[in-house]
Amino acid sequence: MSKEPEYHMTYAEIAEALGISSTRVRQLEASALAKLEALPVLQQYHDHINSSSESRSLDLIPYV
C-alpha cells in the first residue's frame, strides 16, 4: 500500500507551479473529481459498499 505524502500542496502553490490562478486549480479539481465519480465501475463499487452487510460479499465486488 502506498504511503501518504508528508506534505500536501495548497491551491496557491499548485497555481504558482502551473502558472494559473488558484480558482482555476479548484475548477480543474472539481471537474476531475466529477469525471471520476461518473465512472460506471466506481458507481458499482459505491453501490456495493453502501448495500446492507447481510447481502454484501467480497466476491460481488465488480472488477474490470
PQR file of N, CA, C, O and H, with PARSE charges and radii, in Angstrom:
ATOM      1  N   MET A   1       0.840  -1.173   0.000 -0.4000 1.5000
ATOM      2  CA  MET A   1       0.000   0.000   0.000 -0.0000 2.0000
ATOM      3  C   MET A   1       0.889   1.240   0.000  0.5500 1.7000
ATOM      4  O   MET A   1       1.959   1.247   0.608 -0.5500 1.4000
ATOM      5  N   SER A   2       0.436   2.290  -0.687 -0.4000 1.5000
ATOM      6  CA  SER A   2       1.256   3.490  -0.783 -0.0000 2.0000
ATOM      7  C   SER A   2       1.212   4.293   0.512  0.5500 1.7000
ATOM      8  O   SER A   2       0.227   4.271   1.250 -0.5500 1.4000
ATOM      9  H   SER A   2      -0.433   2.284  -1.181  0.4000 1.0000
ATOM     10  N   LYS A   3       2.286   4.988   0.760 -0.4000 1.5000
ATOM     11  CA  LYS A   3       2.405   5.823   1.944 -0.0000 2.0000
ATOM     12  C   LYS A   3       1.847   7.207   1.652  0.5500 1.7000
ATOM     13  O   LYS A   3       2.055   7.748   0.565 -0.5500 1.4000
ATOM     14  H   LYS A   3       3.087   5.007   0.160  0.4000 1.0000
ATOM     15  N   GLU A   4       1.144   7.777   2.611 -0.4000 1.5000
ATOM     16  CA  GLU A   4       0.613   9.138   2.465 -0.0000 2.0000
ATOM     17  C   GLU A   4       1.774  10.122   2.356  0.5500 1.7000
ATOM     18  O   GLU A   4       2.762   9.997   3.080 -0.5500 1.4000
ATOM     19  H   GLU A   4       0.975   7.338   3.494  0.4000 1.0000
ATOM     20  N   PRO A   5       1.662  11.092   1.462 -0.5600 1.5000
ATOM     21  CA  PRO A   5       2.725  12.094   1.384  0.2800 2.0000
ATOM     22  C   PRO A   5       2.791  12.902   2.681  0.5500 1.7000
ATOM     23  O   PRO A   5       1.777  13.126   3.342 -0.5500 1.4000
ATOM     24  N   GLU A   6       3.982  13.324   3.023 -0.4000 1.5000
ATOM     25  CA  GLU A   6       4.154  14.085   4.268 -0.0000 2.0000
ATOM     26  C   GLU A   6       3.726  15.539   4.104  0.5500 1.7000
ATOM     27  O   GLU A   6       3.499  16.240   5.090 -0.5500 1.4000
ATOM     28  H   GLU A   6       4.806  13.142   2.487  0.4000 1.0000
ATOM     29  N   TYR A   7       3.618  15.989   2.856 -0.4000 1.5000
ATOM     30  CA  TYR A   7       3.279  17.387   2.611 -0.0000 2.0000
ATOM     31  C   TYR A   7       2.270  17.473   1.483  0.5500 1.7000
ATOM     32  O   TYR A   7       2.447  16.845   0.439 -0.5500 1.4000
ATOM     33  H   TYR A   7       3.802  15.420   2.055  0.4000 1.0000
ATOM     34  N   HIS A   8       1.226  18.236   1.681 -0.4000 1.5000
ATOM     35  CA  HIS A   8       0.208  18.467   0.654 -0.0000 2.0000
ATOM     36  C   HIS A   8       0.318  19.901   0.183  0.5500 1.7000
ATOM     37  O   HIS A   8       0.392  20.821   0.998 -0.5500 1.4000
ATOM     38  H   HIS A   8       1.081  18.746   2.529  0.4000 1.0000
ATOM     39  N   MET A   9       0.330  20.101  -1.134 -0.4000 1.5000
ATOM     40  CA  MET A   9       0.433  21.448  -1.683 -0.0000 2.0000
ATOM     41  C   MET A   9      -0.903  22.177  -1.567  0.5500 1.7000
ATOM     42  O   MET A   9      -1.968  21.568  -1.674 -0.5500 1.4000
ATOM     43  H   MET A   9       0.270  19.354  -1.796  0.4000 1.0000
ATOM     44  N   THR A  10      -0.831  23.479  -1.347 -0.4000 1.5000
ATOM     45  CA  THR A  10      -2.039  24.297  -1.318 -0.0000 2.0000
ATOM     46  C   THR A  10      -2.436  24.632  -2.757  0.5500 1.7000
ATOM     47  O   THR A  10      -1.652  24.456  -3.690 -0.5500 1.4000
ATOM     48  H   THR A  10       0.034  23.973  -1.260  0.4000 1.0000
ATOM     49  N   TYR A  11      -3.673  25.120  -2.915 -0.4000 1.5000
ATOM     50  CA  TYR A  11      -4.111  25.563  -4.242 -0.0000 2.0000
ATOM     51  C   TYR A  11      -3.177  26.645  -4.780  0.5500 1.7000
ATOM     52  O   TYR A  11      -2.834  26.648  -5.963 -0.5500 1.4000
ATOM     53  H   TYR A  11      -4.309  25.263  -2.157  0.4000 1.0000
ATOM     54  N   ALA A  12      -2.774  27.551  -3.916 -0.4000 1.5000
ATOM     55  CA  ALA A  12      -1.900  28.647  -4.341 -0.0000 2.0000
ATOM     56  C   ALA A  12      -0.552  28.121  -4.826  0.5500 1.7000
ATOM     57  O   ALA A  12      -0.015  28.612  -5.819 -0.5500 1.4000
ATOM     58  H   ALA A  12      -3.053  27.549  -2.955  0.4000 1.0000
ATOM     59  N   GLU A  13      -0.004  27.127  -4.134 -0.4000 1.5000
ATOM     60  CA  GLU A  13       1.288  26.562  -4.548 -0.0000 2.0000
ATOM     61  C   GLU A  13       1.175  25.844  -5.887  0.5500 1.7000
ATOM     62  O   GLU A  13       2.059  25.956  -6.736 -0.5500 1.4000
ATOM     63  H   GLU A  13      -0.440  26.727  -3.328  0.4000 1.0000
ATOM     64  N   ILE A  14       0.095  25.113  -6.068 -0.4000 1.5000
ATOM     65  CA  ILE A  14      -0.119  24.420  -7.343 -0.0000 2.0000
ATOM     66  C   ILE A  14      -0.303  25.443  -8.460  0.5500 1.7000
ATOM     67  O   ILE A  14       0.263  25.300  -9.544 -0.5500 1.4000
ATOM     68  H   ILE A  14      -0.623  25.021  -5.378  0.4000 1.0000
ATOM     69  N   ALA A  15      -1.096  26.471  -8.185 -0.4000 1.5000
ATOM     70  CA  ALA A  15      -1.345  27.517  -9.178 -0.0000 2.0000
ATOM     71  C   ALA A  15      -0.052  28.193  -9.603  0.5500 1.7000
ATOM     72  O   ALA A  15       0.168  28.437 -10.790 -0.5500 1.4000
ATOM     73  H   ALA A  15      -1.556  26.587  -7.305  0.4000 1.0000
ATOM     74  N   GLU A  16       0.792  28.489  -8.646 -0.4000 1.5000
ATOM     75  CA  GLU A  16       2.062  29.143  -8.968 -0.0000 2.0000
ATOM     76  C   GLU A  16       2.948  28.221  -9.810  0.5500 1.7000
ATOM     77  O   GLU A  16       3.594  28.671 -10.756 -0.5500 1.4000
ATOM     78  H   GLU A  16       0.613  28.291  -7.682  0.4000 1.0000
ATOM     79  N   ALA A  17       2.977  26.934  -9.465 -0.4000 1.5000
ATOM     80  CA  ALA A  17       3.807  25.977 -10.210 -0.0000 2.0000
ATOM     81  C   ALA A  17       3.314  25.805 -11.649  0.5500 1.7000
ATOM     82  O   ALA A  17       4.114  25.598 -12.562 -0.5500 1.4000
ATOM     83  H   ALA A  17       2.452  26.569  -8.696  0.4000 1.0000
ATOM     84  N   LEU A  18       1.995  25.892 -11.847 -0.4000 1.5000
ATOM     85  CA  LEU A  18       1.417  25.696 -13.174 -0.0000 2.0000
ATOM     86  C   LEU A  18       1.204  26.994 -13.947  0.5500 1.7000
ATOM     87  O   LEU A  18       0.904  26.972 -15.141 -0.5500 1.4000
ATOM     88  H   LEU A  18       1.346  26.061 -11.106  0.4000 1.0000
ATOM     89  N   GLY A  19       1.359  28.114 -13.265 -0.4000 1.5000
ATOM     90  CA  GLY A  19       1.170  29.405 -13.929 -0.0000 2.0000
ATOM     91  C   GLY A  19      -0.290  29.730 -14.194  0.5500 1.7000
ATOM     92  O   GLY A  19      -0.615  30.385 -15.184 -0.5500 1.4000
ATOM     93  H   GLY A  19       1.602  28.131 -12.295  0.4000 1.0000
ATOM     94  N   ILE A  20      -1.172  29.272 -13.310 -0.4000 1.5000
ATOM     95  CA  ILE A  20      -2.607  29.549 -13.438 -0.0000 2.0000
ATOM     96  C   ILE A  20      -3.113  30.081 -12.095  0.5500 1.7000
ATOM     97  O   ILE A  20      -2.370  30.107 -11.114 -0.5500 1.4000
ATOM     98  H   ILE A  20      -0.908  28.739 -12.505  0.4000 1.0000
ATOM     99  N   SER A  21      -4.367  30.501 -12.056 -0.4000 1.5000
ATOM    100  CA  SER A  21      -4.921  31.032 -10.806 -0.0000 2.0000
ATOM    101  C   SER A  21      -5.352  29.888  -9.886  0.5500 1.7000
ATOM    102  O   SER A  21      -5.612  28.773 -10.339 -0.5500 1.4000
ATOM    103  H   SER A  21      -4.971  30.480 -12.853  0.4000 1.0000
ATOM    104  N   SER A  22      -5.422  30.184  -8.598 -0.4000 1.5000
ATOM    105  CA  SER A  22      -5.869  29.160  -7.646 -0.0000 2.0000
ATOM    106  C   SER A  22      -7.347  28.817  -7.874  0.5500 1.7000
ATOM    107  O   SER A  22      -7.780  27.701  -7.585 -0.5500 1.4000
ATOM    108  H   SER A  22      -5.210  31.090  -8.230  0.4000 1.0000
ATOM    109  N   THR A  23      -8.113  29.773  -8.388 -0.4000 1.5000
ATOM    110  CA  THR A  23      -9.506  29.487  -8.736 -0.0000 2.0000
ATOM    111  C   THR A  23      -9.570  28.439  -9.839  0.5500 1.7000
ATOM    112  O   THR A  23     -10.399  27.530  -9.796 -0.5500 1.4000
ATOM    113  H   THR A  23      -7.761  30.680  -8.622  0.4000 1.0000
ATOM    114  N   ARG A  24      -8.690  28.570 -10.826 -0.4000 1.5000
ATOM    115  CA  ARG A  24      -8.649  27.589 -11.929 -0.0000 2.0000
ATOM    116  C   ARG A  24      -8.231  26.212 -11.413  0.5500 1.7000
ATOM    117  O   ARG A  24      -8.729  25.193 -11.893 -0.5500 1.4000
ATOM    118  H   ARG A  24      -8.016  29.308 -10.861  0.4000 1.0000
ATOM    119  N   VAL A  25      -7.328  26.176 -10.446 -0.4000 1.5000
ATOM    120  CA  VAL A  25      -6.923  24.893  -9.848 -0.0000 2.0000
ATOM    121  C   VAL A  25      -8.133  24.223  -9.208  0.5500 1.7000
ATOM    122  O   VAL A  25      -8.338  23.021  -9.379 -0.5500 1.4000
ATOM    123  H   VAL A  25      -6.923  27.003 -10.056  0.4000 1.0000
ATOM    124  N   ARG A  26      -8.933  24.988  -8.476 -0.4000 1.5000
ATOM    125  CA  ARG A  26     -10.140  24.429  -7.840 -0.0000 2.0000
ATOM    126  C   ARG A  26     -11.132  23.934  -8.898  0.5500 1.7000
ATOM    127  O   ARG A  26     -11.756  22.887  -8.728 -0.5500 1.4000
ATOM    128  H   ARG A  26      -8.766  25.964  -8.337  0.4000 1.0000
ATOM    129  N   GLN A  27     -11.275  24.697  -9.995 -0.4000 1.5000
ATOM    130  CA  GLN A  27     -12.181  24.278 -11.067 -0.0000 2.0000
ATOM    131  C   GLN A  27     -11.717  22.965 -11.695  0.5500 1.7000
ATOM    132  O   GLN A  27     -12.525  22.072 -11.946 -0.5500 1.4000
ATOM    133  H   GLN A  27     -10.769  25.548 -10.133  0.4000 1.0000
ATOM    134  N   LEU A  28     -10.423  22.854 -11.945 -0.4000 1.5000
ATOM    135  CA  LEU A  28      -9.882  21.625 -12.528 -0.0000 2.0000
ATOM    136  C   LEU A  28     -10.065  20.433 -11.589  0.5500 1.7000
ATOM    137  O   LEU A  28     -10.394  19.331 -12.029 -0.5500 1.4000
ATOM    138  H   LEU A  28      -9.767  23.580 -11.741  0.4000 1.0000
ATOM    139  N   GLU A  29      -9.850  20.663 -10.298 -0.4000 1.5000
ATOM    140  CA  GLU A  29     -10.044  19.594  -9.314 -0.0000 2.0000
ATOM    141  C   GLU A  29     -11.495  19.121  -9.304  0.5500 1.7000
ATOM    142  O   GLU A  29     -11.761  17.920  -9.315 -0.5500 1.4000
ATOM    143  H   GLU A  29      -9.583  21.558  -9.941  0.4000 1.0000
ATOM    144  N   ALA A  30     -12.428  20.065  -9.283 -0.4000 1.5000
ATOM    145  CA  ALA A  30     -13.852  19.715  -9.263 -0.0000 2.0000
ATOM    146  C   ALA A  30     -14.242  18.938 -10.514  0.5500 1.7000
ATOM    147  O   ALA A  30     -15.002  17.973 -10.437 -0.5500 1.4000
ATOM    148  H   ALA A  30     -12.212  21.042  -9.275  0.4000 1.0000
ATOM    149  N   SER A  31     -13.725  19.354 -11.658 -0.4000 1.5000
ATOM    150  CA  SER A  31     -14.018  18.676 -12.919 -0.0000 2.0000
ATOM    151  C   SER A  31     -13.466  17.248 -12.911  0.5500 1.7000
ATOM    152  O   SER A  31     -14.150  16.312 -13.324 -0.5500 1.4000
ATOM    153  H   SER A  31     -13.107  20.138 -11.720  0.4000 1.0000
ATOM    154  N   ALA A  32     -12.234  17.090 -12.443 -0.4000 1.5000
ATOM    155  CA  ALA A  32     -11.611  15.762 -12.401 -0.0000 2.0000
ATOM    156  C   ALA A  32     -12.364  14.831 -11.461  0.5500 1.7000
ATOM    157  O   ALA A  32     -12.588  13.666 -11.791 -0.5500 1.4000
ATOM    158  H   ALA A  32     -11.679  17.851 -12.108  0.4000 1.0000
ATOM    159  N   LEU A  33     -12.758  15.334 -10.293 -0.4000 1.5000
ATOM    160  CA  LEU A  33     -13.493  14.501  -9.341 -0.0000 2.0000
ATOM    161  C   LEU A  33     -14.859  14.100  -9.896  0.5500 1.7000
ATOM    162  O   LEU A  33     -15.304  12.971  -9.692 -0.5500 1.4000
ATOM    163  H   LEU A  33     -12.577  16.280 -10.026  0.4000 1.0000
ATOM    164  N   ALA A  34     -15.520  15.016 -10.592 -0.4000 1.5000
ATOM    165  CA  ALA A  34     -16.820  14.697 -11.190 -0.0000 2.0000
ATOM    166  C   ALA A  34     -16.674  13.606 -12.243  0.5500 1.7000
ATOM    167  O   ALA A  34     -17.521  12.717 -12.333 -0.5500 1.4000
ATOM    168  H   ALA A  34     -15.158  15.933 -10.758  0.4000 1.0000
ATOM    169  N   LYS A  35     -15.608  13.665 -13.043 -0.4000 1.5000
ATOM    170  CA  LYS A  35     -15.370  12.636 -14.060 -0.0000 2.0000
ATOM    171  C   LYS A  35     -15.101  11.285 -13.407  0.5500 1.7000
ATOM    172  O   LYS A  35     -15.594  10.261 -13.880 -0.5500 1.4000
ATOM    173  H   LYS A  35     -14.920  14.388 -12.969  0.4000 1.0000
ATOM    174  N   LEU A  36     -14.329  11.272 -12.333 -0.4000 1.5000
ATOM    175  CA  LEU A  36     -14.047  10.018 -11.638 -0.0000 2.0000
ATOM    176  C   LEU A  36     -15.315   9.425 -11.031  0.5500 1.7000
ATOM    177  O   LEU A  36     -15.545   8.219 -11.117 -0.5500 1.4000
ATOM    178  H   LEU A  36     -13.928  12.104 -11.949  0.4000 1.0000
ATOM    179  N   GLU A  37     -16.137  10.277 -10.418 -0.4000 1.5000
ATOM    180  CA  GLU A  37     -17.370   9.804  -9.789 -0.0000 2.0000
ATOM    181  C   GLU A  37     -18.353   9.254 -10.811  0.5500 1.7000
ATOM    182  O   GLU A  37     -19.200   8.427 -10.473 -0.5500 1.4000
ATOM    183  H   GLU A  37     -15.950  11.257 -10.348  0.4000 1.0000
ATOM    184  N   ALA A  38     -18.251   9.704 -12.060 -0.4000 1.5000
ATOM    185  CA  ALA A  38     -19.175   9.260 -13.103 -0.0000 2.0000
ATOM    186  C   ALA A  38     -18.779   7.924 -13.726  0.5500 1.7000
ATOM    187  O   ALA A  38     -19.560   7.354 -14.488 -0.5500 1.4000
ATOM    188  H   ALA A  38     -17.563  10.376 -12.335  0.4000 1.0000
ATOM    189  N   LEU A  39     -17.590   7.412 -13.423 -0.4000 1.5000
ATOM    190  CA  LEU A  39     -17.163   6.138 -13.994 -0.0000 2.0000
ATOM    191  C   LEU A  39     -18.072   5.011 -13.510  0.5500 1.7000
ATOM    192  O   LEU A  39     -18.294   4.873 -12.307 -0.5500 1.4000
ATOM    193  H   LEU A  39     -16.955   7.875 -12.804  0.4000 1.0000
ATOM    194  N   PRO A  40     -18.603   4.203 -14.432 -0.5600 1.5000
ATOM    195  CA  PRO A  40     -19.529   3.139 -14.039  0.2800 2.0000
ATOM    196  C   PRO A  40     -18.961   2.170 -13.003  0.5500 1.7000
ATOM    197  O   PRO A  40     -19.681   1.750 -12.098 -0.5500 1.4000
ATOM    198  N   VAL A  41     -17.697   1.813 -13.121 -0.4000 1.5000
ATOM    199  CA  VAL A  41     -17.128   0.862 -12.169 -0.0000 2.0000
ATOM    200  C   VAL A  41     -17.107   1.452 -10.753  0.5500 1.7000
ATOM    201  O   VAL A  41     -17.315   0.732  -9.776 -0.5500 1.4000
ATOM    202  H   VAL A  41     -17.112   2.154 -13.856  0.4000 1.0000
ATOM    203  N   LEU A  42     -16.859   2.747 -10.648 -0.4000 1.5000
ATOM    204  CA  LEU A  42     -16.873   3.365  -9.332 -0.0000 2.0000
ATOM    205  C   LEU A  42     -18.292   3.481  -8.791  0.5500 1.7000
ATOM    206  O   LEU A  42     -18.502   3.370  -7.583 -0.5500 1.4000
ATOM    207  H   LEU A  42     -16.690   3.331 -11.442  0.4000 1.0000
ATOM    208  N   GLN A  43     -19.256   3.699  -9.658 -0.4000 1.5000
ATOM    209  CA  GLN A  43     -20.649   3.739  -9.216 -0.0000 2.0000
ATOM    210  C   GLN A  43     -21.076   2.371  -8.690  0.5500 1.7000
ATOM    211  O   GLN A  43     -21.765   2.278  -7.674 -0.5500 1.4000
ATOM    212  H   GLN A  43     -19.086   3.789 -10.639  0.4000 1.0000
ATOM    213  N   GLN A  44     -20.661   1.306  -9.390 -0.4000 1.5000
ATOM    214  CA  GLN A  44     -20.978  -0.054  -8.942 -0.0000 2.0000
ATOM    215  C   GLN A  44     -20.330  -0.331  -7.593  0.5500 1.7000
ATOM    216  O   GLN A  44     -20.957  -0.900  -6.699 -0.5500 1.4000
ATOM    217  H   GLN A  44     -20.102   1.382 -10.215  0.4000 1.0000
ATOM    218  N   TYR A  45     -19.079   0.071  -7.452 -0.4000 1.5000
ATOM    219  CA  TYR A  45     -18.372  -0.143  -6.187 -0.0000 2.0000
ATOM    220  C   TYR A  45     -19.062   0.634  -5.070  0.5500 1.7000
ATOM    221  O   TYR A  45     -19.261   0.103  -3.978 -0.5500 1.4000
ATOM    222  H   TYR A  45     -18.570   0.533  -8.178  0.4000 1.0000
ATOM    223  N   HIS A  46     -19.426   1.885  -5.334 -0.4000 1.5000
ATOM    224  CA  HIS A  46     -20.113   2.708  -4.332 -0.0000 2.0000
ATOM    225  C   HIS A  46     -21.426   2.047  -3.914  0.5500 1.7000
ATOM    226  O   HIS A  46     -21.738   1.974  -2.725 -0.5500 1.4000
ATOM    227  H   HIS A  46     -19.264   2.318  -6.221  0.4000 1.0000
ATOM    228  N   ASP A  47     -22.195   1.567  -4.897 -0.4000 1.5000
ATOM    229  CA  ASP A  47     -23.447   0.886  -4.584 -0.0000 2.0000
ATOM    230  C   ASP A  47     -23.189  -0.356  -3.739  0.5500 1.7000
ATOM    231  O   ASP A  47     -23.942  -0.652  -2.811 -0.5500 1.4000
ATOM    232  H   ASP A  47     -21.942   1.626  -5.862  0.4000 1.0000
ATOM    233  N   HIS A  48     -22.125  -1.078  -4.064 -0.4000 1.5000
ATOM    234  CA  HIS A  48     -21.803  -2.313  -3.347 -0.0000 2.0000
ATOM    235  C   HIS A  48     -21.446  -2.031  -1.888  0.5500 1.7000
ATOM    236  O   HIS A  48     -21.947  -2.705  -0.987 -0.5500 1.4000
ATOM    237  H   HIS A  48     -21.513  -0.838  -4.818  0.4000 1.0000
ATOM    238  N   ILE A  49     -20.583  -1.038  -1.650 -0.4000 1.5000
ATOM    239  CA  ILE A  49     -20.160  -0.794  -0.267 -0.0000 2.0000
ATOM    240  C   ILE A  49     -21.262  -0.153   0.567  0.5500 1.7000
ATOM    241  O   ILE A  49     -21.210  -0.187   1.796 -0.5500 1.4000
ATOM    242  H   ILE A  49     -20.176  -0.491  -2.381  0.4000 1.0000
ATOM    243  N   ASN A  50     -22.254   0.428  -0.090 -0.4000 1.5000
ATOM    244  CA  ASN A  50     -23.370   1.020   0.639 -0.0000 2.0000
ATOM    245  C   ASN A  50     -24.548   0.066   0.796  0.5500 1.7000
ATOM    246  O   ASN A  50     -25.560   0.434   1.393 -0.5500 1.4000
ATOM    247  H   ASN A  50     -22.297   0.455  -1.089  0.4000 1.0000
ATOM    248  N   SER A  51     -24.434  -1.158   0.271 -0.4000 1.5000
ATOM    249  CA  SER A  51     -25.506  -2.133   0.428 -0.0000 2.0000
ATOM    250  C   SER A  51     -25.485  -2.677   1.851  0.5500 1.7000
ATOM    251  O   SER A  51     -24.511  -2.492   2.581 -0.5500 1.4000
ATOM    252  H   SER A  51     -23.612  -1.457  -0.214  0.4000 1.0000
ATOM    253  N   SER A  52     -26.543  -3.335   2.232 -0.4000 1.5000
ATOM    254  CA  SER A  52     -26.611  -3.884   3.582 -0.0000 2.0000
ATOM    255  C   SER A  52     -25.555  -4.962   3.765  0.5500 1.7000
ATOM    256  O   SER A  52     -25.225  -5.681   2.822 -0.5500 1.4000
ATOM    257  H   SER A  52     -27.335  -3.486   1.640  0.4000 1.0000
ATOM    258  N   SER A  53     -25.032  -5.074   4.962 -0.4000 1.5000
ATOM    259  CA  SER A  53     -23.945  -6.015   5.223 -0.0000 2.0000
ATOM    260  C   SER A  53     -24.384  -7.462   5.030  0.5500 1.7000
ATOM    261  O   SER A  53     -23.547  -8.310   4.721 -0.5500 1.4000
ATOM    262  H   SER A  53     -25.299  -4.490   5.729  0.4000 1.0000
ATOM    263  N   GLU A  54     -25.682  -7.776   5.204 -0.4000 1.5000
ATOM    264  CA  GLU A  54     -26.155  -9.142   5.021 -0.0000 2.0000
ATOM    265  C   GLU A  54     -26.036  -9.579   3.563  0.5500 1.7000
ATOM    266  O   GLU A  54     -25.767 -10.748   3.288 -0.5500 1.4000
ATOM    267  H   GLU A  54     -26.362  -7.087   5.455  0.4000 1.0000
ATOM    268  N   SER A  55     -26.235  -8.649   2.628 -0.4000 1.5000
ATOM    269  CA  SER A  55     -26.218  -9.020   1.222 -0.0000 2.0000
ATOM    270  C   SER A  55     -24.852  -8.785   0.574  0.5500 1.7000
ATOM    271  O   SER A  55     -24.670  -9.049  -0.615 -0.5500 1.4000
ATOM    272  H   SER A  55     -26.454  -7.700   2.851  0.4000 1.0000
ATOM    273  N   ARG A  56     -23.901  -8.292   1.355 -0.4000 1.5000
ATOM    274  CA  ARG A  56     -22.586  -7.969   0.819 -0.0000 2.0000
ATOM    275  C   ARG A  56     -21.664  -9.179   0.903  0.5500 1.7000
ATOM    276  O   ARG A  56     -21.617  -9.877   1.916 -0.5500 1.4000
ATOM    277  H   ARG A  56     -24.049  -8.078   2.320  0.4000 1.0000
ATOM    278  N   SER A  57     -20.937  -9.411  -0.177 -0.4000 1.5000
ATOM    279  CA  SER A  57     -19.962 -10.488  -0.211 -0.0000 2.0000
ATOM    280  C   SER A  57     -18.781 -10.006  -1.035  0.5500 1.7000
ATOM    281  O   SER A  57     -18.967  -9.326  -2.044 -0.5500 1.4000
ATOM    282  H   SER A  57     -20.975  -8.844  -1.000  0.4000 1.0000
ATOM    283  N   LEU A  58     -17.573 -10.349  -0.621 -0.4000 1.5000
ATOM    284  CA  LEU A  58     -16.382  -9.872  -1.330 -0.0000 2.0000
ATOM    285  C   LEU A  58     -16.345 -10.326  -2.781  0.5500 1.7000
ATOM    286  O   LEU A  58     -15.782  -9.637  -3.631 -0.5500 1.4000
ATOM    287  H   LEU A  58     -17.422 -10.902   0.199  0.4000 1.0000
ATOM    288  N   ASP A  59     -16.946 -11.490  -3.076 -0.4000 1.5000
ATOM    289  CA  ASP A  59     -16.902 -11.973  -4.458 -0.0000 2.0000
ATOM    290  C   ASP A  59     -17.833 -11.182  -5.366  0.5500 1.7000
ATOM    291  O   ASP A  59     -17.831 -11.414  -6.576 -0.5500 1.4000
ATOM    292  H   ASP A  59     -17.403 -12.050  -2.386  0.4000 1.0000
ATOM    293  N   LEU A  60     -18.621 -10.268  -4.840 -0.4000 1.5000
ATOM    294  CA  LEU A  60     -19.514  -9.469  -5.658 -0.0000 2.0000
ATOM    295  C   LEU A  60     -18.935  -8.113  -6.026  0.5500 1.7000
ATOM    296  O   LEU A  60     -19.569  -7.352  -6.756 -0.5500 1.4000
ATOM    297  H   LEU A  60     -18.623 -10.080  -3.858  0.4000 1.0000
ATOM    298  N   ILE A  61     -17.735  -7.793  -5.531 -0.4000 1.5000
ATOM    299  CA  ILE A  61     -17.119  -6.512  -5.871 -0.0000 2.0000
ATOM    300  C   ILE A  61     -16.781  -6.525  -7.357  0.5500 1.7000
ATOM    301  O   ILE A  61     -16.077  -7.417  -7.829 -0.5500 1.4000
ATOM    302  H   ILE A  61     -17.219  -8.412  -4.937  0.4000 1.0000
ATOM    303  N   PRO A  62     -17.284  -5.531  -8.095 -0.5600 1.5000
ATOM    304  CA  PRO A  62     -17.017  -5.511  -9.538  0.2800 2.0000
ATOM    305  C   PRO A  62     -15.537  -5.313  -9.816  0.5500 1.7000
ATOM    306  O   PRO A  62     -14.867  -4.532  -9.141 -0.5500 1.4000
ATOM    307  N   TYR A  63     -15.031  -6.023 -10.811 -0.4000 1.5000
ATOM    308  CA  TYR A  63     -13.645  -5.903 -11.216 -0.0000 2.0000
ATOM    309  C   TYR A  63     -13.590  -5.797 -12.730  0.5500 1.7000
ATOM    310  O   TYR A  63     -14.194  -6.590 -13.453 -0.5500 1.4000
ATOM    311  H   TYR A  63     -15.575  -6.658 -11.360  0.4000 1.0000
ATOM    312  N   VAL A  64     -12.854  -4.801 -13.185 -0.4000 1.5000
ATOM    313  CA  VAL A  64     -12.739  -4.594 -14.635 -0.0000 2.0000
ATOM    314  C   VAL A  64     -11.318  -4.846 -15.063  0.5500 1.7000
ATOM    315  O   VAL A  64     -10.999  -4.728 -16.246 -0.5500 1.4000
ATOM    316  H   VAL A  64     -12.364  -4.157 -12.598  0.4000 1.0000
TER
END
